[in-house]
Each structure stands twice: as C-alpha cells, then as structure tokens.
Amino acid sequence: MLKLYGDSASGNCYKIQLLLSFLEVSYKWIEVDIMVGETRTEAFLKMNPNGRIPLLELEDGSHLAESDAILFYLAEGTRFLPDDRLGRARALQWMFFEQYSHEPNIAVLRFWKLYAKKSREDEPQWAAREKAGYAALDVMERELATRDWFVGDKPSIADIALYAYTHVADEGGFDLLGYPAIRAWMARMAAQPGYVAMAKRRI
C-alpha cells in the first residue's frame, strides 16, 4: 500500500489526498508535524534529503517528493492527465505557474497567519506577497472566464494543484469576492465525485 507523509492542513499535502480520493486509491496516511521538526529527523531525511512534505512512499519502498511531481506520477494513465503531448505540457505549464507565481505568495501568507502567527506589521514582505498573490489570482480569473477547467474539458492535475491553496486563500487574507470565475470553478471542483475537504488547521 502507498504511504503518504504529510500535514493534514497543508495545501501541498492536500493535493495528493484529493487526487487519491478522486481515483479511489487506498493509502496509509502518516501525520508529520513540521512545526516541531519532524521532517528534520535522521529517519525522515533518509527518505527525503530535502526534509519536506508531502512525501510518497511507493509499494517497493522507494520515495517520491515534491507535490506536483507526485500528482504527475499518480495521474499517469488516468483521466486527470491528458493523453496528448500538448495537453500534458499545458498541465505542467499551470503546475509550474502554481509553484512559481501562486503558492509562494498565497500559501506563504496563509502559513504566516495560521502557523507562524505573524501579522502584516511583523513581516516586511507581506504587502509584496499579497500583491503577487492577487496578480496570480488575476491570471487564473482571466483563464477561467473563458473555460471551465485549466486544461481540456475536464478537471486535471492542473486544477487540483491550483485548487489546493486557492480555496483557502481567505485564510491568508485574500478576498475572492471579485473573482466570480474562480469561485464558480471552486464550486465545480467541490462537486466532483470523490471530493474530500481539506482538514482544518490544528490549534
């Protein structure tokens, strides 16, 4: 059986949980608390030298890190990864956008607020991250104003990757009221068979 190491309230970990649920694939969940250094132990670093979650342990005992790489691996041969060359490249295009333009801003502000308990006054980079986060949302809004999904005519791993932190963007202080296309897309995602909600942050 697959083993998934992660934090229940992490968007990057939730991506994998959501895809596995859509695919009805069984796995063992292993909770890892990053705030007390559980990804920095000798045992964990043997599995992932980068010391980060999520981490997927395959049936043969090998390990795969990085959330979007895990999504790509698990989606192979399923409806969540396009069959055609260009479609696959476009899925990767949006996943690279998520990791470069979206997650470093929207997820980071959420982390500062919920995990690090920081405020705008505490963090000099807050305004810049907020501006960049809204810029990423603007890109998504323009795309979703013309289509239901980011790639093709059905949800893909591109949608899963972007949904994870977008649907909890308010927890980082982002207001989605002015993004009707994003809100409609999030509703479509939540209506998919096999959808599971993200766990609440442990207090």
N, C-alpha and C positions, 0 to 999 in steps of 0.2 A: 504494500500500500504506500502511496505517496505520503510524505510528511511535509508539512508546511510550518516553518518557524516564522512567527510574526507577532506584532502588537495588534490587538483586536480593533483599536481605534485609529490605526494608521491607514491612510488612503492608499498608499503603495501596497500594503498587505491586503487591503480590501479588494483591490483589483483582481487579485488571484482568487480570493474566496468567491467573488462574484462570477468569474468565468467558470470555476469548478462547479458552482451551483447550477449555472446555465447548462453545463454539459452533463450534469448528474454524475459527476465523478467523485467517488469516495476518497477521503484523505484523513490523515491524523493531524490535528491542529496542536501546535506546541507554542504556548504563550511565552513571549520573550519581553522582558521589561528593559527598555533601552535606558531608562532614567536611573537605574541602579547598576548599569554597566554589564548587563548580561550578554551583550554582543561583543564584549571585550575580554571575555574569559579565554583561557588557553584552549578549552574544548571547542568553543564556538569559532575561534579564529582558525582552527584546523579545518573547519568546514567552509568558512568564508574568510579569507585573509583580510578582506576589506572591512570586516566587522559590522555588517549592516543587514537589515531585514527589508523585505522578505527573503527567505532562503528556502528553496525547494529541494527536498531530498528525494531522489528517484528510487525506483524499486531496486536498482542494483547497488544502492548506497552512495552513488555519486551525487554531487550537489550543483545546483544552478542558482546564481544570484542575479540581481537587478530585475525589478518588477516587470518591465516591458519585455525583456528577454524571456522571462518565464511565461508571460502571456503568449508570446510568439511560439514558444515551444509547445505549450499546451493546446494552442489553437490549430496546430498543423493537422490538416485533413478534416477540419470541422467547418461548420457554416460561419464561424467567426473570423476566418482568414480567407480572403479572396483567392480564387483559383488562378486568376490570370496574373501575369507578371506585373503589369502596371497597377492593378488593384492592390497587390501586395506591397508594392513600392509606395503607393499612396497611404496605405495603412501605416507603414513605417514613417512616412513624412509627418503624419499627425502625431505619432507617438514621440518622434524627435521634438516636435513643437511642444508637446506636453512636458517633456523633461527639461527643455531649454528655456521656454518662454512662460509656461504656465505654472508648473509645480514649484520652481524656485521662488515664486512670488506668492501665489495663493496658498500653497501648503506651508510655506515658511511663516506667513503671518498667523495662520492657524496654530502652528507649533508654538510661536512666541506667546500667543494668548492662552492656549489651553495647557501646554506643557511647561513652558518656561515662565509663565505668569508675568510676562512683560507688558508694558503699555507703550503707546505712541511716544510718551515722554521719556521712556527708558532707552529707546532704540533709535539712533540717528538715521538708520537706513529705512525706517518704517515708511515714510512718505514715498520714497523711491520704489520700494517693493509694491506698495499699493498702486502707484501709477502704472507700473509694469504689469501688475495683475489685471487691472482694468483694460489695459491695451490687449492682453491675451483674450480676455472675455469679448472685447470688440471684434477681434478676428473670428472667434467662434460664432458670434451672433450674425455676422455678415454671411458666413458659410451656411449656417442653419436656417437663415431666412429664405434660402433657395432650395433646400433639400431636407429630408427627414433624418438622414444619417451621414456621417462624415465620409464614408466610402461605400458606393453602391446603393442598393435599395433595401438593405437590412443592416442591423447592428453588427459591428465588427469589434475586434480588439482595440481599434482606434477609439471607438465610442466608450468602451469600458475604461481605457486609460484616462480619457478626459473626464469621464463622469465622476470618477472616484473623489477627486478633490473639488470639482465644480459644485457638486450637490451639497457640500458642506462649506462652501465658500463664505457663507454668512458667519460661520464660527471664527473666521479670520477678519470679520468686519466688512466684507464685501456685500453690497446691496445689489441683488439681481432683479429688482423691480423693473428696471429699464431694459431688461433683456428678455423680451417675450419669446423669441425663438429658442433661446437656451432653456427657458422654463418649460416650454412645450416638449422639447427634446428630453429633458429630465423626466417628464411625466411618461413619455413613451418608453424610456428605459425602465422605469419602475413598474411598468405594466407588462414587461416581458415575462413569459413563463419561466419559473425557476429563480426569479429575482429574490435576493435576500438583502435585508437592510444592514447598514454598517453599525457596528457596536458603538455604544456611547462611550465617551472618554471616562476612564476610571478616575474617581476622585480619591 
